Amino acid sequence: MAIAEFSIIPIGTKSTSLSSYVAACLKVLEDSDLTYEVHGMGTIIEGALKDLFEVILKMHEVPFEVGALRVVTSIKIDDRRDKEASAKNKVKAVYLRRKS
């Protein structure tokens, strides 16, 4: 399973507020079977690498569909194949190391 952290930034909008664009993008995630977490500066999703790319591509298109003139998408991928991984387990491992 892969983990991706990404942010989609619409440019050329009529307002500096982007929450309506984020909400529209989230509808794509809600219709998927992927595990996800939304944060103040981006979103983390987990699943098969192919599925991650497909969902991010769909989400990248959403701001154009609702009026953005330009979209910048940044993606960071952790594709670990030697054992199962999850975003929560990565955070948990860091906190366990701090305590020891």
WOBEL-V843915 format. One record per backbone hydrogen bond with DSSP energy under -1.0 kcal/mol. CO is the residue of the C=O (numbers start at 1). NH is the residue of the N-H. If there is no record, write none. Layout:
# WOBEL-V843915
CO_NH, CO_NH
This chain:
# WOBEL-V843915
2_47, 3_78, 4_45, 5_76, 6_43, 7_74, 9_72, 11_69, 11_70, 18_22, 19_23, 20_24, 21_25, 22_26, 25_28, 25_29, 26_30, 27_31, 29_32, 35_46, 37_44, 42_39, 43_6, 44_37, 45_4, 46_35, 47_2, 48_52, 49_53, 50_54, 51_55, 52_56, 53_57, 54_58, 55_59, 56_60, 57_61, 61_65, 62_66, 63_68, 64_67, 70_11, 72_9, 74_7, 76_5, 78_3, 86_90, 87_91, 88_92, 89_93, 90_94, 91_95, 92_96, 93_97, 94_98, 95_99
